[in-house]
Structure formats: C-alpha cells, structure tokens
Amino acid sequence: LLRKPNKGNSLLFLPNVLKVYLENGQTKAFKFEPKTTVKDILMTLKEKLSISRIEHFSLMLEQQYSITKLFLLHEEELIQEVVQKEESHDYRCLFRICFIPKEPEHMLTEDPVSFEYLYLQVCVCVCVCVLGGWGGWQT
C-alpha cells in the first residue's frame, strides 16, 4: 500500500480549511480560526478516530514532490501561521505517529486503534523504502 501525492494539492482544501492526510489514504478537512492550534486539530482527530493515546501522534508537513522532507509541527503552533508561510504551499499535512511507545505491546492492549495506525504507517514506510517512492494506493 502506497500513496502518491496529487499534483496541485496544498495544505488548504478551501480557504481556512486544512486538509490532513491519514495513513490509509483518506483525508480529513478541518475548518480553522486564527487561534486554532495544531493541538486543537489533534484533539479533534483523537475524537473522530477513537484514539485514546494521542500523545504518540503529531501533524507533519511533507514536501509533495520529495518524501525526504518532513517537518514536525509543534502543538502550540497556530494553523493560520503554518498555512500562510510561503514555503508551506508545496507541502501537505500528515497525521502520523511520531513518538513510538517504549513498549508497543502496551499500545496494542491499551489502544488498539493507535496500534493499528502504527502498523499501517510502518507498512507504508517499508513499501516506500523498498519501492523507492510513492506509487499510489494499491490493493
């Protein structure tokens, strides 16, 4: 399973609506206000995806045409400021597990949804390494 960035995508779905890519190829759109933070988006994703251990997740920016450029967004960053940066226009926003638990088996028992997300993320990363790039979602 691989995903391929669509040419022309940006961080915004519509004005003041952030597009966030999930590991399963789906996207979620979030309307934001001037004071909306990365943490606000994370907490909404926690609720929508039924995740209990959100501390392992973060939002990241990925350069659309180079999978080697990833930037971790800090929880206190304002979404308005992130999308207004000129250099961010060639990026897309990913929801990823960035902080791997010390004992992943605890994640499996305490939060199976997060563990499944981690498993999918690892599968995608392995396929990208083996195949050398995003090849689009395949079944």
PyMOL commands that set and color helices and strands:
alter all, ss='L'
color gray80, all
select helices_A, chain A and resi 38-49+54-56+79-84+86-90+104-110+112-131
alter helices_A, ss='H'
color red, helices_A
select strands_A, chain A and resi 12-14+17-21+27-31+57-63+70-72+91-97
alter strands_A, ss='S'
color yellow, strands_A
deselect
rebuild
show_as cartoon
